[in-house]
Amino acid sequence: MVPWNLFSKTAMHRVLFAPTAVVVLGLAGCGGGGGGGGSASVTDGGSGTTGSASGTPAPVPSVFQSITLPWQVWQPGTPATAVSTTGKTYYVSPKGSDSNSGLSLATAFATPQKAASVVQAGDTVLIAAGLYRGGINMTNYASGTAGKPITFGSLGDGPVVIDGSTPVTGWTPVSGSVWQATASFTPIAVVVNNVPLKQVTSQSAVTSGSGNWYRSGKTIVADFGSSTPSTADIVVPNSDGAQTVVYFYGNNYLTFNGLTVRGSGAAGIWGYGSNITVSNCDLEFNGKAGVNFMAMQGNANANNQVLYSRVHDNVLLNWPRGNNGFASAGGGWSGGLAFSESLNAVARGNVVYDNGGEGIISYGSGGGATTGGTLFEQNVAFDNWSVNMYFDNQPNDIARQNILFDHPMDPSTLMYPPTSSQWSSGTPYKYTVCLMLADEYNSSNGPANLANTRVYDNLMAGCRIGIRDYSEGALTNPHGLKNTLIANNTIILPPTTPAGTYTAGLYLQDNGSANTGSQIVNNVVVGFDNTEPVLWYEGTGAVPGVRIDNNAYDNPGAANTFWEGLNSVSQLTFAQWQSAAGADAHGMFANPQLVGVTQFQASGSTPYDYRNAMPASGSPLLGKGASLATYFTTDLAGASFASGWNIGAF
């Protein structure tokens, strides 16, 4: 999560990147900085009175820095969805009635759920700006078909907020800006004006300006800062881990465009179906995932896509970090954007950050379904609690042209202080991996299926581990890097090693003979101190089944920055690594001369500028890469390698 001391309690904002144009990212629904002036009156605060909150944030201040990207990502604003050309167009409006026909804005339905009950293949539902309680549950209703999807989209007159939370009313003042109320359910988080408050273990820690909240049973004590319950936009997800807000079960060919989905105790958009598209949406403040595609009865979901959406501050079951028992036990969290047992899934152009679990993940279960072929490209994922991008237990996945990073962790975002008995040594800092490849046997109860993975043209910065090879247990068909390509990635380590743990640019397990036909080529890894290995191999000697060559490394603070072994670690120089591993005959240990590598050490909230990872003129990386034209021909920014292959993502 984001360091709390960097933001106003009522206006926590971020700046992100856009192609050619300035795009500002705020913690808000779609339409954070534009897209029309539609707003909804929210009956949410005080004693059930109608306040001035709109369910949307104020415009993002223009004073925040902006950065450009070479490709499109999520942008503020509420895009208009086109009317249907293959069926009927229905309308939903806060001013409508579910007894209407829904066939015009003047005769609109009042709820998206009413529209869900009547749509057929090819129909489109246009939803006017407003806040809608309840959701869209497609169970037992129609599916779309190829060429005739069912679409739920924004009308384009302002943010459309689908809120699964139950209003908490009856707030009474405690002191200063602290208020108290008793909910009709068990709350798991409190979000005030688009800021998740920090849960604390003592009511005495909830004071004016603290940004904290405390729960005793169903009673909430919360600091509202400069707002009051009658004027604040309040989201309180419940403890229902199976809640359905935007949900489908056996429905196919559905499109959700330009919606904000928030406040679920479970996922925001989730279910069982194929050919589902989520585009230009905002998934926020849900107890589990923002989006989660799941498989049904051993059959993979297929051809599902999440495009140009923002997925932030989900997995609130683990916010603040270390909540819900995660301080003493690993696992158990969702991804902000999750594909489970998926076939040919796509995540493109998404901004995924500050989720209390993993960022963008795809995993199989070994349950017999044909899965894999996931494509993660041109996404920005950062400051997610454990792993920013994760491929687990399925074949043929590709991660390319992604930017993954972590700012240095602020201990104030932890549920318990790092020295607390709730944590074992180093536990608060042991997560933060940029990209991980795994076969989690204990999670999947099946054989290893990771194979034919491609990881190239990615920038990774500030994570404790850049790329990690990981598995659990050992079965007849064990985990290994099987026909895996890890190439032309730029990995920049944190400025120092966090207390009680370790860092590594490339972390390779000792998979023995299970590795086959794999390559780690043309990557650059930059470290900064003498406790950071640029590469750590758990075995000794050569890495079986993996060609390692044409990589560049630098760590000005350490000469012995190549580690071998697990329980007994040997720290080697580059020359010793070359000799012991028979690797990197065409590699180098030298200053890569990147444009601004120390810019990736900055703490705070300002996003890192990818251009600082480009090689400067005269860099030794230029022209020193091996040709991989049979796999790809362009770099992270889309420039061609035709004139010569470089080392790194550019």
KATALIN-V655365 format. One record per residue. N is the residue number from 0. RES is the residue in one letter. NEAR is the number of other ideal C-beta (glycine too) atoms within 8 Angstrom. Layout:
n res near
N RES NEAR
N RES NEAR
//
This chain:
n res near
0 M 12
1 V 13
2 P 12
3 W 10
4 N 6
5 L 7
6 F 11
7 S 5
8 K 12
9 T 9
10 A 10
11 M 10
12 H 12
13 R 12
14 V 12
15 L 13
16 F 11
17 A 13
18 P 9
19 T 4
20 A 5
21 V 5
22 V 11
23 V 14
24 L 13
25 G 13
26 L 12
27 A 12
28 G 13
29 C 18
30 G 15
31 G 16
32 G 10
33 G 8
34 G 12
35 G 10
36 G 5
37 G 11
38 S 11
39 A 11
40 S 8
41 V 12
42 T 8
43 D 10
44 G 14
45 G 10
46 S 6
47 G 7
48 T 8
49 T 5
50 G 14
51 S 4
52 A 12
53 S 10
54 G 13
55 T 13
56 P 13
57 A 4
58 P 8
59 V 15
60 P 7
61 S 5
62 V 3
63 F 10
64 Q 5
65 S 10
66 I 10
67 T 8
68 L 12
69 P 7
70 W 9
71 Q 9
72 V 17
73 W 12
74 Q 8
75 P 14
76 G 9
77 T 16
78 P 11
79 A 9
80 T 12
81 A 6
82 V 6
83 S 11
84 T 4
85 T 7
86 G 11
87 K 10
88 T 11
89 Y 15
90 Y 17
91 V 17
92 S 12
93 P 10
94 K 6
95 G 13
96 S 7
97 D 8
98 S 3
99 N 10
100 S 5
101 G 13
102 L 8
103 S 7
104 L 8
105 A 4
106 T 10
107 A 16
108 F 15
109 A 12
110 T 10
111 P 15
112 Q 10
113 K 12
114 A 14
115 A 13
116 S 7
117 V 8
118 V 13
119 Q 9
120 A 13
121 G 12
122 D 13
123 T 15
124 V 16
125 L 13
126 I 15
127 A 16
128 A 13
129 G 14
130 L 10
131 Y 14
132 R 5
133 G 9
134 G 13
135 I 12
136 N 9
137 M 12
138 T 10
139 N 3
140 Y 8
141 A 9
142 S 11
143 G 14
144 T 10
145 A 5
146 G 5
147 K 10
148 P 13
149 I 17
150 T 14
151 F 15
152 G 15
153 S 16
154 L 13
155 G 10
156 D 9
157 G 14
158 P 16
159 V 16
160 V 14
161 I 15
162 D 11
163 G 15
164 S 11
165 T 8
166 P 9
167 V 11
168 T 10
169 G 8
170 W 13
171 T 7
172 P 7
173 V 9
174 S 5
175 G 7
176 S 11
177 V 14
178 W 13
179 Q 12
180 A 12
181 T 7
182 A 13
183 S 4
184 F 9
185 T 8
186 P 14
187 I 10
188 A 14
189 V 13
190 V 13
191 V 15
192 N 11
193 N 11
194 V 12
195 P 11
196 L 13
197 K 11
198 Q 14
199 V 9
200 T 7
201 S 6
202 Q 7
203 S 5
204 A 10
205 V 14
206 T 10
207 S 8
208 G 9
209 S 9
210 G 10
211 N 13
212 W 13
213 Y 14
214 R 10
215 S 6
216 G 5
217 K 10
218 T 10
219 I 15
220 V 13
221 A 14
222 D 15
223 F 12
224 G 11
225 S 6
226 S 11
227 T 10
228 P 13
229 S 9
230 T 9
231 A 14
232 D 13
233 I 13
234 V 12
235 V 14
236 P 15
237 N 14
238 S 9
239 D 8
240 G 9
241 A 6
242 Q 11
243 T 10
244 V 17
245 V 14
246 Y 13
247 F 12
248 Y 11
249 G 9
250 N 14
251 N 11
252 Y 15
253 L 17
254 T 14
255 F 16
256 N 15
257 G 14
258 L 16
259 T 15
260 V 17
261 R 18
262 G 11
263 S 16
264 G 14
265 A 13
266 A 15
267 G 16
268 I 15
269 W 12
270 G 13
271 Y 9
272 G 15
273 S 9
274 N 13
275 I 16
276 T 13
277 V 14
278 S 13
279 N 10
280 C 15
281 D 15
282 L 20
283 E 17
284 F 12
285 N 21
286 G 16
287 K 13
288 A 17
289 G 17
290 V 16
291 N 13
292 F 14
293 M 10
294 A 15
295 M 9
296 Q 4
297 G 7
298 N 7
299 A 10
300 N 18
301 A 10
302 N 8
303 N 15
304 Q 12
305 V 14
306 L 13
307 Y 11
308 S 16
309 R 13
310 V 17
311 H 15
312 D 13
313 N 20
314 V 17
315 L 14
316 L 12
317 N 14
318 W 13
319 P 10
320 R 13
321 G 12
322 N 13
323 N 6
324 G 7
325 F 12
326 A 12
327 S 7
328 A 7
329 G 4
330 G 5
331 G 8
332 W 13
333 S 12
334 G 15
335 G 20
336 L 16
337 A 16
338 F 13
339 S 12
340 E 13
341 S 16
342 L 12
343 N 9
344 A 16
345 V 11
346 A 15
347 R 13
348 G 11
349 N 18
350 V 14
351 V 18
352 Y 14
353 D 8
354 N 17
355 G 14
356 G 14
357 E 16
358 G 17
359 I 18
360 I 14
361 S 15
362 Y 16
363 G 14
364 S 12
365 G 10
366 G 11
367 G 4
368 A 12
369 T 5
370 T 13
371 G 12
372 G 10
373 T 16
374 L 12
375 F 14
376 E 12
377 Q 9
378 N 16
379 V 15
380 A 15
381 F 14
382 D 9
383 N 15
384 W 13
385 S 9
386 V 13
387 N 16
388 M 16
389 Y 14
390 F 16
391 D 16
392 N 15
393 Q 16
394 P 11
395 N 10
396 D 14
397 I 11
398 A 13
399 R 13
400 Q 9
401 N 15
402 I 13
403 L 16
404 F 16
405 D 14
406 H 13
407 P 9
408 M 10
409 D 10
410 P 8
411 S 7
412 T 12
413 L 11
414 M 10
415 Y 10
416 P 6
417 P 10
418 T 4
419 S 8
420 S 3
421 Q 8
422 W 13
423 S 5
424 S 5
425 G 10
426 T 9
427 P 11
428 Y 13
429 K 7
430 Y 8
431 T 10
432 V 13
433 C 15
434 L 18
435 M 14
436 L 14
437 A 14
438 D 14
439 E 12
440 Y 14
441 N 7
442 S 10
443 S 14
444 N 8
445 G 10
446 P 8
447 A 13
448 N 13
449 L 17
450 A 9
451 N 9
452 T 15
453 R 11
454 V 15
455 Y 14
456 D 11
457 N 16
458 L 14
459 M 14
460 A 14
461 G 12
462 C 15
463 R 14
464 I 13
465 G 17
466 I 16
467 R 11
468 D 12
469 Y 10
470 S 13
471 E 9
472 G 6
473 A 5
474 L 8
475 T 4
476 N 5
477 P 12
478 H 12
479 G 13
480 L 15
481 K 12
482 N 9
483 T 14
484 L 13
485 I 13
486 A 13
487 N 15
488 N 17
489 T 15
490 I 15
491 I 13
492 L 16
493 P 14
494 P 8
495 T 7
496 T 10
497 P 11
498 A 7
499 G 7
500 T 10
501 Y 8
502 T 14
503 A 16
504 G 17
505 L 14
506 Y 12
507 L 13
508 Q 9
509 D 8
510 N 14
511 G 9
512 S 8
513 A 12
514 N 13
515 T 10
516 G 5
517 S 14
518 Q 11
519 I 12
520 V 16
521 N 13
522 N 16
523 V 14
524 V 15
525 V 15
526 G 16
527 F 12
528 D 11
529 N 7
530 T 8
531 E 17
532 P 13
533 V 15
534 L 14
535 W 12
536 Y 11
537 E 8
538 G 10
539 T 7
540 G 7
541 A 7
542 V 11
543 P 8
544 G 12
545 V 11
546 R 7
547 I 12
548 D 13
549 N 11
550 N 14
551 A 16
552 Y 17
553 D 13
554 N 13
555 P 6
556 G 8
557 A 11
558 A 5
559 N 8
560 T 16
561 F 15
562 W 13
563 E 14
564 G 10
565 L 6
566 N 4
567 S 5
568 V 8
569 S 8
570 Q 8
571 L 11
572 T 10
573 F 13
574 A 6
575 Q 10
576 W 14
577 Q 12
578 S 7
579 A 11
580 A 13
581 G 8
582 A 11
583 D 12
584 A 7
585 H 7
586 G 14
587 M 8
588 F 8
589 A 7
590 N 6
591 P 15
592 Q 9
593 L 14
594 V 9
595 G 8
596 V 11
597 T 6
598 Q 9
599 F 12
600 Q 10
601 A 8
602 S 7
603 G 7
604 S 9
605 T 7
606 P 12
607 Y 12
608 D 8
609 Y 12
610 R 7
611 N 12
612 A 15
613 M 9
614 P 12
615 A 8
616 S 3
617 G 5
618 S 10
619 P 10
620 L 13
621 L 9
622 G 6
623 K 12
624 G 15
625 A 9
626 S 6
627 L 14
628 A 7
629 T 3
630 Y 8
631 F 9
632 T 6
633 T 8
634 D 12
635 L 13
636 A 6
637 G 8
638 A 7
639 S 7
640 F 13
641 A 4
642 S 4
643 G 7
644 W 10
645 N 15
646 I 14
647 G 15
648 A 11
649 F 11
//
